[in-house]
């Protein structure tokens, strides 16, 4: 029996522009994938893709179209891993298949994943780059949230931390440089960031320059984001980073993300779960990954002007288990 697959490009406007070191985002383009078994069960998955390697909804859709003749009723997660490289197309299909198998079996996806229970998780909330007036306004609006993730670039870093300490002094802080620093700047910034209570520095150096971290001793843990793709990338990060940011769009879906959690533990790497952005449908499988992680960065729906029907209802920074109607 052939499994049918449909994909739809979607555009989700942000509440207001989000600036990071690579540019300014005003909306998020995602791909909705639906897998149907022909007997009434439909599974859904969503991907934003990895923009900094050139993925778009068009390129992801083309990858999926090329697989249509192979999509049969006995499709497995291993099949997808063999047929597609890590990335958004495999993520959308993998998560749609998890959803479909859950609906066919009557079991929740978290049960399929071998979890005894799923607890709500606390997400970081992103503060983008901007003018001092805007940044202070965003921080004040987030005073009820316990953990802030501050975007930084080569020029804007310590001032943002100072503004947080003035506007929201009890906030826990993570800083994300999105590849914009040099080793020299990192070494210069570590002492004042440590003194200000920053708990994590994410991807300080450009992709491909991880070797420049050799021998660096930092009192603040360093996390690999862009340098961390799938499980195969992890051995090269151990000893240079203390944590890895697992994102379903980067690694190719929930199946690989769970494998990464296991492999990271073997290598002595702590894990966090993030996203390339998306609606509640994209965050839902990531909540399962978060059960294995020290840190979650799943605030994307809070940055969107609207979300899907049956969306997860965030309680401040608390991300709940997705409903059956949404996913899994």
Phi and psi restraints in degrees (value plus and minus 20) as a CYANA .aco file:
   2 UNK   PHI    -105.7   -65.7
   2 UNK   PSI     116.0   156.0
   3 UNK   PHI    -108.9   -68.9
   3 UNK   PSI     115.7   155.7
   4 UNK   PHI    -116.5   -76.5
   4 UNK   PSI     128.6   168.6
   5 UNK   PHI    -155.4  -115.4
   5 UNK   PSI     114.0   154.0
   6 UNK   PHI    -149.3  -109.3
   6 UNK   PSI     122.4   162.4
   7 UNK   PHI    -150.9  -110.9
   7 UNK   PSI     127.2   167.2
   8 UNK   PHI    -156.3  -116.3
   8 UNK   PSI     104.0   144.0
   9 UNK   PHI     -95.3   -55.3
   9 UNK   PSI     120.2   160.2
  10 UNK   PHI    -153.8  -113.8
  10 UNK   PSI     134.8   174.8
  11 UNK   PHI    -148.2  -108.2
  11 UNK   PSI     108.7   148.7
  12 UNK   PHI    -140.7  -100.7
  12 UNK   PSI      92.7   132.7
  13 UNK   PHI     -90.6   -50.6
  13 UNK   PSI     126.1   166.1
  14 UNK   PHI    -104.3   -64.3
  14 UNK   PSI     137.5   177.5
  15 UNK   PHI     -77.7   -37.7
  15 UNK   PSI     -64.1   -24.1
  16 UNK   PHI    -174.7  -134.7
  16 UNK   PSI     142.5   182.5
  17 UNK   PHI     -76.3   -36.3
  17 UNK   PSI     123.9   163.9
  18 UNK   PHI    -137.0   -97.0
  18 UNK   PSI      97.6   137.6
  19 UNK   PHI    -121.2   -81.2
  19 UNK   PSI     110.1   150.1
  20 UNK   PHI    -145.3  -105.3
  20 UNK   PSI    -197.9  -157.9
  21 UNK   PHI     -84.6   -44.6
  21 UNK   PSI     -43.3    -3.3
  22 UNK   PHI    -108.3   -68.3
  22 UNK   PSI     -32.1     7.9
  23 UNK   PHI     132.4   172.4
  23 UNK   PSI    -188.4  -148.4
  24 UNK   PHI    -136.0   -96.0
  24 UNK   PSI     110.2   150.2
  25 UNK   PHI    -123.7   -83.7
  25 UNK   PSI     111.7   151.7
  26 UNK   PHI    -132.8   -92.8
  26 UNK   PSI     -36.6     3.4
  27 UNK   PHI    -175.0  -135.0
  27 UNK   PSI     149.6   189.6
  28 UNK   PHI    -147.1  -107.1
  28 UNK   PSI     105.5   145.5
  29 UNK   PHI    -114.5   -74.5
  29 UNK   PSI     108.6   148.6
  30 UNK   PHI    -151.7  -111.7
  30 UNK   PSI     144.9   184.9
  31 UNK   PHI    -137.7   -97.7
  31 UNK   PSI     102.8   142.8
  32 UNK   PHI    -115.7   -75.7
  32 UNK   PSI     105.4   145.4
  33 UNK   PHI    -137.3   -97.3
  33 UNK   PSI     114.7   154.7
  34 UNK   PHI    -145.6  -105.6
  34 UNK   PSI     105.9   145.9
  35 UNK   PHI    -128.6   -88.6
  35 UNK   PSI     108.5   148.5
  36 UNK   PHI    -141.3  -101.3
  36 UNK   PSI     118.1   158.1
  37 UNK   PHI    -111.7   -71.7
  37 UNK   PSI     -19.6    20.4
  38 UNK   PHI      60.8   100.8
  38 UNK   PSI     -24.7    15.3
  39 UNK   PHI    -133.7   -93.7
  39 UNK   PSI      -5.3    34.7
  40 UNK   PHI      86.1   126.1
  40 UNK   PSI     -28.5    11.5
  41 UNK   PHI    -115.9   -75.9
  41 UNK   PSI     114.0   154.0
  42 UNK   PHI    -151.6  -111.6
  42 UNK   PSI     110.3   150.3
  43 UNK   PHI    -131.1   -91.1
  43 UNK   PSI     124.3   164.3
  44 UNK   PHI    -144.1  -104.1
  44 UNK   PSI     125.9   165.9
  45 UNK   PHI    -162.7  -122.7
  45 UNK   PSI     136.4   176.4
  46 UNK   PHI    -153.8  -113.8
  46 UNK   PSI     121.3   161.3
  47 UNK   PHI    -157.7  -117.7
  47 UNK   PSI     121.8   161.8
  48 UNK   PHI    -117.0   -77.0
  48 UNK   PSI     -38.2     1.8
  49 UNK   PHI      57.8    97.8
  49 UNK   PSI     157.4   197.4
  50 UNK   PHI    -130.6   -90.6
  50 UNK   PSI      76.2   116.2
  51 UNK   PHI     -83.2   -43.2
  51 UNK   PSI     -55.5   -15.5
  52 UNK   PHI     -94.7   -54.7
  52 UNK   PSI     -25.8    14.2
  53 UNK   PHI    -130.5   -90.5
  53 UNK   PSI     -10.0    30.0
  54 UNK   PHI      75.1   115.1
  54 UNK   PSI     -12.9    27.1
  55 UNK   PHI     -92.8   -52.8
  55 UNK   PSI     118.8   158.8
  56 UNK   PHI    -154.3  -114.3
  56 UNK   PSI     150.8   190.8
  57 UNK   PHI     -81.9   -41.9
  57 UNK   PSI     -53.9   -13.9
  58 UNK   PHI     -87.2   -47.2
  58 UNK   PSI     -66.5   -26.5
  59 UNK   PHI     -86.6   -46.6
  59 UNK   PSI     -58.4   -18.4
  60 UNK   PHI     -86.7   -46.7
  60 UNK   PSI     -61.5   -21.5
  61 UNK   PHI     -81.3   -41.3
  61 UNK   PSI     -58.8   -18.8
  62 UNK   PHI     -84.8   -44.8
  62 UNK   PSI     -58.8   -18.8
  63 UNK   PHI     -82.6   -42.6
  63 UNK   PSI     -60.5   -20.5
  64 UNK   PHI     -88.8   -48.8
  64 UNK   PSI     -61.8   -21.8
  65 UNK   PHI     -78.4   -38.4
  65 UNK   PSI     -57.1   -17.1
  66 UNK   PHI     -86.1   -46.1
  66 UNK   PSI     -40.1    -0.1
  67 UNK   PHI    -114.2   -74.2
  67 UNK   PSI     -27.8    12.2
  68 UNK   PHI     -70.2   -30.2
  68 UNK   PSI     -63.5   -23.5
  69 UNK   PHI     -83.1   -43.1
  69 UNK   PSI     -40.2    -0.2
  70 UNK   PHI    -112.3   -72.3
  70 UNK   PSI     -29.1    10.9
  71 UNK   PHI    -102.3   -62.3
  71 UNK   PSI      71.2   111.2
  72 UNK   PHI    -130.1   -90.1
  72 UNK   PSI     151.9   191.9
  73 UNK   PHI     -79.6   -39.6
  73 UNK   PSI     -49.8    -9.8
  74 UNK   PHI    -113.5   -73.5
  74 UNK   PSI       0.4    40.4
  75 UNK   PHI     -71.4   -31.4
  75 UNK   PSI     114.3   154.3
  76 UNK   PHI    -138.1   -98.1
  76 UNK   PSI     143.4   183.4
  77 UNK   PHI     -84.6   -44.6
  77 UNK   PSI     -55.0   -15.0
  78 UNK   PHI     -84.9   -44.9
  78 UNK   PSI     -55.6   -15.6
  79 UNK   PHI     -77.5   -37.5
  79 UNK   PSI     -68.1   -28.1
  80 UNK   PHI     -81.8   -41.8
  80 UNK   PSI     -58.5   -18.5
  81 UNK   PHI     -86.1   -46.1
  81 UNK   PSI     -52.4   -12.4
  82 UNK   PHI     -96.4   -56.4
  82 UNK   PSI     -55.1   -15.1
  83 UNK   PHI    -109.5   -69.5
  83 UNK   PSI     -44.2    -4.2
  84 UNK   PHI    -148.2  -108.2
  84 UNK   PSI     124.6   164.6
  85 UNK   PHI     -95.4   -55.4
  85 UNK   PSI     146.2   186.2
  86 UNK   PHI     -75.3   -35.3
  86 UNK   PSI     121.1   161.1
  87 UNK   PHI     132.2   172.2
  87 UNK   PSI    -194.9  -154.9
  88 UNK   PHI     -85.7   -45.7
  88 UNK   PSI     -59.6   -19.6
  89 UNK   PHI     -81.5   -41.5
  89 UNK   PSI     -67.0   -27.0
  90 UNK   PHI     -85.5   -45.5
  90 UNK   PSI     -56.4   -16.4
  91 UNK   PHI     -79.6   -39.6
  91 UNK   PSI     -70.5   -30.5
  92 UNK   PHI     -80.9   -40.9
  92 UNK   PSI     -63.4   -23.4
  93 UNK   PHI     -88.1   -48.1
  93 UNK   PSI     -63.4   -23.4
  94 UNK   PHI     -81.3   -41.3
  94 UNK   PSI     -66.6   -26.6
  95 UNK   PHI     -89.0   -49.0
  95 UNK   PSI     -54.3   -14.3
  96 UNK   PHI     -85.0   -45.0
  96 UNK   PSI     -57.2   -17.2
  97 UNK   PHI     -89.6   -49.6
  97 UNK   PSI     -59.5   -19.5
  98 UNK   PHI     -77.6   -37.6
  98 UNK   PSI     -65.3   -25.3
  99 UNK   PHI     -83.3   -43.3
  99 UNK   PSI     -64.3   -24.3
 100 UNK   PHI     -82.7   -42.7
 100 UNK   PSI     -67.5   -27.5
 101 UNK   PHI     -82.9   -42.9
 101 UNK   PSI     -55.5   -15.5
 102 UNK   PHI     -83.4   -43.4
 102 UNK   PSI     -64.0   -24.0
 103 UNK   PHI     -89.7   -49.7
 103 UNK   PSI     -55.5   -15.5
 104 UNK   PHI     -88.3   -48.3
 104 UNK   PSI     -54.1   -14.1
 105 UNK   PHI    -111.4   -71.4
 105 UNK   PSI     -41.9    -1.9
 106 UNK   PHI      62.2   102.2
 106 UNK   PSI     -17.1    22.9
 107 UNK   PHI    -119.8   -79.8
 107 UNK   PSI     131.0   171.0
 108 UNK   PHI     -95.5   -55.5
 108 UNK   PSI     135.6   175.6
 109 UNK   PHI     -80.5   -40.5
 109 UNK   PSI     -54.3   -14.3
 110 UNK   PHI     -86.2   -46.2
 110 UNK   PSI     -49.3    -9.3
 111 UNK   PHI     -91.2   -51.2
 111 UNK   PSI     -60.4   -20.4
 112 UNK   PHI     -79.2   -39.2
 112 UNK   PSI     -53.0   -13.0
 113 UNK   PHI    -100.2   -60.2
 113 UNK   PSI     -21.6    18.4
 114 UNK   PHI      60.4   100.4
 114 UNK   PSI      -2.1    37.9
 115 UNK   PHI    -107.1   -67.1
 115 UNK   PSI     113.4   153.4
 116 UNK   PHI     -92.2   -52.2
 116 UNK   PSI     -47.1    -7.1
 117 UNK   PHI    -181.0  -141.0
 117 UNK   PSI     143.1   183.1
 118 UNK   PHI    -149.2  -109.2
 118 UNK   PSI     102.7   142.7
 119 UNK   PHI    -123.2   -83.2
 119 UNK   PSI     131.3   171.3
 120 UNK   PHI     -77.9   -37.9
 120 UNK   PSI     130.8   170.8
 121 UNK   PHI    -141.5  -101.5
 121 UNK   PSI     136.5   176.5
 122 UNK   PHI    -116.4   -76.4
 122 UNK   PSI     105.1   145.1
 123 UNK   PHI    -118.7   -78.7
 123 UNK   PSI     129.1   169.1
 124 UNK   PHI     -89.5   -49.5
 124 UNK   PSI     135.8   175.8
 125 UNK   PHI    -139.2   -99.2
 125 UNK   PSI     112.0   152.0
 126 UNK   PHI    -105.0   -65.0
 126 UNK   PSI     111.4   151.4
 127 UNK   PHI    -131.3   -91.3
 127 UNK   PSI      94.0   134.0
 128 UNK   PHI    -100.1   -60.1
 128 UNK   PSI     155.1   195.1
 129 UNK   PHI     -93.7   -53.7
 129 UNK   PSI     131.9   171.9
 130 UNK   PHI     153.9   193.9
 130 UNK   PSI    -192.4  -152.4
 131 UNK   PHI     -87.6   -47.6
 131 UNK   PSI     141.5   181.5
 132 UNK   PHI     -79.9   -39.9
 132 UNK   PSI     -60.2   -20.2
 133 UNK   PHI     -81.9   -41.9
 133 UNK   PSI     -63.6   -23.6
 134 UNK   PHI     -87.9   -47.9
 134 UNK   PSI     -64.7   -24.7
 135 UNK   PHI     -82.2   -42.2
 135 UNK   PSI     -63.6   -23.6
 136 UNK   PHI     -82.6   -42.6
 136 UNK   PSI     -58.2   -18.2
 137 UNK   PHI     -84.2   -44.2
 137 UNK   PSI     -63.5   -23.5
 138 UNK   PHI     -84.8   -44.8
 138 UNK   PSI     -60.2   -20.2
 139 UNK   PHI     -85.2   -45.2
 139 UNK   PSI     -63.4   -23.4
 140 UNK   PHI     -81.8   -41.8
 140 UNK   PSI     -58.2   -18.2
 141 UNK   PHI     -88.3   -48.3
 141 UNK   PSI     -38.8     1.2
 142 UNK   PHI    -123.7   -83.7
 142 UNK   PSI      -2.7    37.3
 143 UNK   PHI     -83.1   -43.1
 143 UNK   PSI     -40.9    -0.9
 144 UNK   PHI    -105.6   -65.6
 144 UNK   PSI     -22.7    17.3
 145 UNK   PHI    -123.4   -83.4
 145 UNK   PSI     116.9   156.9
 146 UNK   PHI    -104.1   -64.1
 146 UNK   PSI     -42.4    -2.4
 147 UNK   PHI    -152.0  -112.0
 147 UNK   PSI      99.7   139.7
 148 UNK   PHI    -132.0   -92.0
 148 UNK   PSI     119.7   159.7
 149 UNK   PHI    -130.1   -90.1
 149 UNK   PSI      94.1   134.1
 150 UNK   PHI    -116.5   -76.5
 150 UNK   PSI     102.1   142.1
 151 UNK   PHI     -94.2   -54.2
 151 UNK   PSI     123.2   163.2
 152 UNK   PHI    -159.2  -119.2
 152 UNK   PSI     141.4   181.4
 153 UNK   PHI    -156.4  -116.4
 153 UNK   PSI    -184.2  -144.2
 154 UNK   PHI     -90.2   -50.2
 154 UNK   PSI     -37.1     2.9
 155 UNK   PHI    -133.2   -93.2
 155 UNK   PSI     -52.2   -12.2
 156 UNK   PHI    -128.0   -88.0
 156 UNK   PSI      89.0   129.0
 157 UNK   PHI    -175.5  -135.5
 157 UNK   PSI     -91.8   -51.8
 158 UNK   PHI     -84.5   -44.5
 158 UNK   PSI     -56.5   -16.5
 159 UNK   PHI     -82.8   -42.8
 159 UNK   PSI     -57.3   -17.3
 160 UNK   PHI     -85.9   -45.9
 160 UNK   PSI     -62.2   -22.2
 161 UNK   PHI     -81.4   -41.4
 161 UNK   PSI     -62.2   -22.2
 162 UNK   PHI     -80.4   -40.4
 162 UNK   PSI     -62.7   -22.7
 163 UNK   PHI     -83.3   -43.3
 163 UNK   PSI     -58.9   -18.9
 164 UNK   PHI     -83.3   -43.3
 164 UNK   PSI     -64.4   -24.4
 165 UNK   PHI     -84.9   -44.9
 165 UNK   PSI     -46.4    -6.4
 166 UNK   PHI    -101.8   -61.8
 166 UNK   PSI     -57.0   -17.0
 167 UNK   PHI    -114.8   -74.8
 167 UNK   PSI     -49.1    -9.1
 168 UNK   PHI    -165.6  -125.6
 168 UNK   PSI      49.2    89.2
 169 UNK   PHI     -82.5   -42.5
 169 UNK   PSI     -40.9    -0.9
 170 UNK   PHI    -111.6   -71.6
 170 UNK   PSI     -22.6    17.4
 171 UNK   PHI     -85.4   -45.4
 171 UNK   PSI     118.7   158.7
 172 UNK   PHI     -98.6   -58.6
 172 UNK   PSI     126.1   166.1
 173 UNK   PHI    -148.5  -108.5
 173 UNK   PSI     115.0   155.0
 174 UNK   PHI    -142.8  -102.8
 174 UNK   PSI     122.3   162.3
 175 UNK   PHI    -141.1  -101.1
 175 UNK   PSI     113.9   153.9
 176 UNK   PHI    -140.7  -100.7
 176 UNK   PSI      90.4   130.4
 177 UNK   PHI    -107.2   -67.2
 177 UNK   PSI     -30.2     9.8
 178 UNK   PHI      27.1    67.1
 178 UNK   PSI      27.1    67.1
 179 UNK   PHI      54.1    94.1
 179 UNK   PSI      -5.7    34.3
 180 UNK   PHI    -114.7   -74.7
 180 UNK   PSI     -21.2    18.8
 181 UNK   PHI    -124.6   -84.6
 181 UNK   PSI     143.2   183.2
 182 UNK   PHI    -121.3   -81.3
 182 UNK   PSI     148.9   188.9
 183 UNK   PHI     -82.0   -42.0
 183 UNK   PSI     -58.6   -18.6
 184 UNK   PHI     -84.4   -44.4
 184 UNK   PSI     -62.8   -22.8
 185 UNK   PHI     -86.8   -46.8
 185 UNK   PSI     -60.6   -20.6
 186 UNK   PHI     -77.2   -37.2
 186 UNK   PSI     -67.9   -27.9
 187 UNK   PHI     -83.8   -43.8
 187 UNK   PSI     -54.9   -14.9
 188 UNK   PHI     -88.0   -48.0
 188 UNK   PSI     -55.8   -15.8
 189 UNK   PHI    -106.3   -66.3
 189 UNK   PSI     -43.3    -3.3
 190 UNK   PHI     -75.8   -35.8
 190 UNK   PSI     -69.1   -29.1
 191 UNK   PHI     -79.8   -39.8
 191 UNK   PSI     -69.8   -29.8
 192 UNK   PHI     -87.8   -47.8
 192 UNK   PSI     -52.6   -12.6
 193 UNK   PHI     -87.2   -47.2
 193 UNK   PSI     -59.2   -19.2
 194 UNK   PHI     -84.6   -44.6
 194 UNK   PSI     -62.0   -22.0
 195 UNK   PHI     -83.7   -43.7
 195 UNK   PSI     -49.1    -9.1
 196 UNK   PHI    -106.3   -66.3
 196 UNK   PSI     -19.5    20.5
 197 UNK   PHI      65.7   105.7
 197 UNK   PSI      -4.2    35.8
 198 UNK   PHI     -84.6   -44.6
 198 UNK   PSI     111.2   151.2
 199 UNK   PHI    -115.8   -75.8
 199 UNK   PSI     -37.7     2.3
 200 UNK   PHI    -179.4  -139.4
 200 UNK   PSI     121.0   161.0
 201 UNK   PHI    -135.9   -95.9
 201 UNK   PSI     101.9   141.9
 202 UNK   PHI    -122.9   -82.9
 202 UNK   PSI     109.5   149.5
 203 UNK   PHI      19.0    59.0
 203 UNK   PSI      47.8    87.8
 204 UNK   PHI     -90.2   -50.2
 204 UNK   PSI     -57.4   -17.4
 205 UNK   PHI    -122.5   -82.5
 205 UNK   PSI     138.3   178.3
 206 UNK   PHI     -82.8   -42.8
 206 UNK   PSI     131.8   171.8
 207 UNK   PHI     -73.2   -33.2
 207 UNK   PSI     112.3   152.3
 208 UNK   PHI      73.8   113.8
 208 UNK   PSI     -24.7    15.3
 209 UNK   PHI    -131.9   -91.9
 209 UNK   PSI       1.9    41.9
 210 UNK   PHI     -78.9   -38.9
 210 UNK   PSI     -49.8    -9.8
 211 UNK   PHI     -82.9   -42.9
 211 UNK   PSI     -39.3     0.7
 212 UNK   PHI     -91.2   -51.2
 212 UNK   PSI     -30.6     9.4
 213 UNK   PHI    -106.5   -66.5
 213 UNK   PSI     -27.7    12.3
 214 UNK   PHI     -77.3   -37.3
 214 UNK   PSI     108.6   148.6
 215 UNK   PHI      64.4   104.4
 215 UNK   PSI     -26.2    13.8
 216 UNK   PHI    -100.7   -60.7
 216 UNK   PSI     110.6   150.6
 217 UNK   PHI    -134.4   -94.4
 217 UNK   PSI      94.6   134.6
 218 UNK   PHI    -139.4   -99.4
 218 UNK   PSI     114.0   154.0
 219 UNK   PHI     -91.7   -51.7
 219 UNK   PSI     -34.8     5.2
 220 UNK   PHI    -121.6   -81.6
 220 UNK   PSI     106.3   146.3
 221 UNK   PHI     -79.3   -39.3
 221 UNK   PSI     126.5   166.5
 222 UNK   PHI    -128.1   -88.1
 222 UNK   PSI     119.1   159.1
 223 UNK   PHI    -137.3   -97.3
 223 UNK   PSI     116.5   156.5
 224 UNK   PHI    -109.6   -69.6
 224 UNK   PSI     108.8   148.8
 225 UNK   PHI    -135.5   -95.5
 225 UNK   PSI    -100.5   -60.5
 226 UNK   PHI     -78.6   -38.6
 226 UNK   PSI     -49.4    -9.4
 227 UNK   PHI     -95.3   -55.3
 227 UNK   PSI     -34.7     5.3
 228 UNK   PHI    -123.1   -83.1
 228 UNK   PSI      97.4   137.4
 229 UNK   PHI    -131.7   -91.7
 229 UNK   PSI    -106.0   -66.0
 230 UNK   PHI    -135.0   -95.0
 230 UNK   PSI    -189.9  -149.9
 231 UNK   PHI     -81.1   -41.1
 231 UNK   PSI     -51.4   -11.4
 232 UNK   PHI     -85.7   -45.7
 232 UNK   PSI     -41.9    -1.9
 233 UNK   PHI    -102.0   -62.0
 233 UNK   PSI     -34.2     5.8
 234 UNK   PHI     -89.1   -49.1
 234 UNK   PSI     -61.4   -21.4
 235 UNK   PHI     -77.4   -37.4
 235 UNK   PSI     -53.6   -13.6
 236 UNK   PHI     -94.1   -54.1
 236 UNK   PSI     -30.3     9.7
 237 UNK   PHI    -118.8   -78.8
 237 UNK   PSI     -45.6    -5.6
 238 UNK   PHI     -81.7   -41.7
 238 UNK   PSI     113.9   153.9
 239 UNK   PHI      71.5   111.5
 239 UNK   PSI     -39.7     0.3
 240 UNK   PHI    -124.1   -84.1
 240 UNK   PSI     -55.7   -15.7
 241 UNK   PHI    -139.8   -99.8
 241 UNK   PSI     138.9   178.9
 242 UNK   PHI    -124.1   -84.1
 242 UNK   PSI     -34.7     5.3
 243 UNK   PHI    -164.5  -124.5
 243 UNK   PSI     134.0   174.0
 244 UNK   PHI    -146.4  -106.4
 244 UNK   PSI     122.7   162.7
 245 UNK   PHI    -117.4   -77.4
 245 UNK   PSI      90.0   130.0
 246 UNK   PHI    -110.4   -70.4
 246 UNK   PSI     102.4   142.4
 247 UNK   PHI    -146.0  -106.0
 247 UNK   PSI     112.3   152.3
 248 UNK   PHI     -83.4   -43.4
 248 UNK   PSI     -55.5   -15.5
 249 UNK   PHI     -84.7   -44.7
 249 UNK   PSI     -56.8   -16.8
 250 UNK   PHI     -91.5   -51.5
 250 UNK   PSI     -65.9   -25.9
 251 UNK   PHI    -107.5   -67.5
 251 UNK   PSI     -39.7     0.3
 252 UNK   PHI      84.1   124.1
 252 UNK   PSI       1.7    41.7
 253 UNK   PHI     104.4   144.4
 253 UNK   PSI     158.1   198.1
 254 UNK   PHI     -84.7   -44.7
 254 UNK   PSI     -58.0   -18.0
 255 UNK   PHI     -78.3   -38.3
 255 UNK   PSI     -70.0   -30.0
 256 UNK   PHI     -89.6   -49.6
 256 UNK   PSI     -55.6   -15.6
 257 UNK   PHI     -81.8   -41.8
 257 UNK   PSI     -61.5   -21.5
 258 UNK   PHI     -87.4   -47.4
 258 UNK   PSI     -56.8   -16.8
 259 UNK   PHI     -84.1   -44.1
 259 UNK   PSI     -56.6   -16.6
 260 UNK   PHI     -84.7   -44.7
 260 UNK   PSI     -58.3   -18.3
 261 UNK   PHI     -79.7   -39.7
 261 UNK   PSI     -63.2   -23.2
 262 UNK   PHI     -86.1   -46.1
 262 UNK   PSI     -65.4   -25.4
 263 UNK   PHI     -86.6   -46.6
 263 UNK   PSI     -58.8   -18.8
 264 UNK   PHI     -81.1   -41.1
 264 UNK   PSI     -61.8   -21.8
 265 UNK   PHI     -79.9   -39.9
 265 UNK   PSI     -61.4   -21.4
 266 UNK   PHI     -81.6   -41.6
 266 UNK   PSI     -52.9   -12.9
 267 UNK   PHI    -111.6   -71.6
 267 UNK   PSI     -20.1    19.9
 268 UNK   PHI      57.7    97.7
 268 UNK   PSI       1.4    41.4
 269 UNK   PHI    -119.0   -79.0
 269 UNK   PSI     111.5   151.5
 270 UNK   PHI     -94.2   -54.2
 270 UNK   PSI     140.3   180.3
 271 UNK   PHI    -146.6  -106.6
 271 UNK   PSI     127.0   167.0
 272 UNK   PHI    -149.4  -109.4
 272 UNK   PSI     140.0   180.0
 273 UNK   PHI    -140.6  -100.6
 273 UNK   PSI     111.3   151.3
 274 UNK   PHI    -150.5  -110.5
 274 UNK   PSI    -182.0  -142.0
 275 UNK   PHI    -174.8  -134.8
 275 UNK   PSI     142.0   182.0
 276 UNK   PHI    -107.7   -67.7
 276 UNK   PSI      -9.9    30.1
 277 UNK   PHI      83.2   123.2
 277 UNK   PSI     139.2   179.2
 278 UNK   PHI     134.5   174.5
 278 UNK   PSI     157.3   197.3
 279 UNK   PHI    -104.3   -64.3
 279 UNK   PSI    -194.0  -154.0
 280 UNK   PHI     -79.0   -39.0
 280 UNK   PSI     -48.5    -8.5
 281 UNK   PHI     -84.4   -44.4
 281 UNK   PSI     -55.5   -15.5
 282 UNK   PHI     -95.9   -55.9
 282 UNK   PSI     -51.7   -11.7
 283 UNK   PHI     -96.7   -56.7
 283 UNK   PSI     -46.9    -6.9
 284 UNK   PHI     -75.9   -35.9
 284 UNK   PSI     -73.0   -33.0
 285 UNK   PHI     -86.7   -46.7
 285 UNK   PSI     -47.4    -7.4
 286 UNK   PHI     -86.6   -46.6
 286 UNK   PSI     -45.0    -5.0
 287 UNK   PHI     -82.3   -42.3
 287 UNK   PSI     -54.0   -14.0
 288 UNK   PHI     -87.1   -47.1
 288 UNK   PSI     -61.1   -21.1
 289 UNK   PHI     -83.6   -43.6
 289 UNK   PSI     -57.5   -17.5
 290 UNK   PHI     -80.6   -40.6
 290 UNK   PSI     -42.4    -2.4
 291 UNK   PHI     -84.1   -44.1
 291 UNK   PSI     -39.4     0.6
 292 UNK   PHI    -122.7   -82.7
 292 UNK   PSI     -18.2    21.8
 293 UNK   PHI    -133.9   -93.9
 293 UNK   PSI     136.3   176.3
 294 UNK   PHI    -102.3   -62.3
 294 UNK   PSI     -42.3    -2.3
 295 UNK   PHI    -164.5  -124.5
 295 UNK   PSI     120.2   160.2
 296 UNK   PHI    -141.8  -101.8
 296 UNK   PSI     118.6   158.6
 297 UNK   PHI    -149.3  -109.3
 297 UNK   PSI      57.0    97.0
 298 UNK   PHI    -144.6  -104.6
 298 UNK   PSI      22.8    62.8
 299 UNK   PHI    -112.8   -72.8
 299 UNK   PSI     -16.1    23.9
 300 UNK   PHI     -71.8   -31.8
 300 UNK   PSI     -63.9   -23.9
 301 UNK   PHI     -79.7   -39.7
 301 UNK   PSI     -46.0    -6.0
 302 UNK   PHI     -92.8   -52.8
 302 UNK   PSI     -37.7     2.3
 303 UNK   PHI    -114.1   -74.1
 303 UNK   PSI     -28.5    11.5
 304 UNK   PHI    -109.9   -69.9
 304 UNK   PSI     130.2   170.2
 305 UNK   PHI     -91.9   -51.9
 305 UNK   PSI     -43.8    -3.8
 306 UNK   PHI    -173.5  -133.5
 306 UNK   PSI     144.7   184.7
 307 UNK   PHI    -152.9  -112.9
 307 UNK   PSI     159.7   199.7
 308 UNK   PHI     -95.5   -55.5
 308 UNK   PSI     140.7   180.7
 309 UNK   PHI     -79.5   -39.5
 309 UNK   PSI     128.4   168.4
 310 UNK   PHI      39.5    79.5
 310 UNK   PSI      10.9    50.9
 311 UNK   PHI     -85.6   -45.6
 311 UNK   PSI     137.5   177.5
 312 UNK   PHI     -87.5   -47.5
 312 UNK   PSI     113.7   153.7
 313 UNK   PHI    -116.8   -76.8
 313 UNK   PSI      87.2   127.2
 314 UNK   PHI     -93.4   -53.4
 314 UNK   PSI     116.0   156.0
 315 UNK   PHI    -123.5   -83.5
 315 UNK   PSI      68.3   108.3
 316 UNK   PHI      45.1    85.1
 316 UNK   PSI    -136.9   -96.9
 317 UNK   PHI    -115.7   -75.7
 317 UNK   PSI     -16.3    23.7
 318 UNK   PHI    -105.9   -65.9
 318 UNK   PSI     103.9   143.9
 319 UNK   PHI    -122.3   -82.3
 319 UNK   PSI     100.4   140.4
 320 UNK   PHI    -106.6   -66.6
 320 UNK   PSI     151.9   191.9
 321 UNK   PHI     -85.1   -45.1
 321 UNK   PSI     113.4   153.4
 322 UNK   PHI     -85.3   -45.3
 322 UNK   PSI     129.5   169.5
 323 UNK   PHI     -93.9   -53.9
 323 UNK   PSI     140.2   180.2
 324 UNK   PHI     -78.4   -38.4
 324 UNK   PSI     -56.5   -16.5
 325 UNK   PHI     -86.6   -46.6
 325 UNK   PSI     -44.0    -4.0
 326 UNK   PHI    -106.8   -66.8
 326 UNK   PSI     -76.3   -36.3
 327 UNK   PHI    -187.7  -147.7
 327 UNK   PSI     124.4   164.4
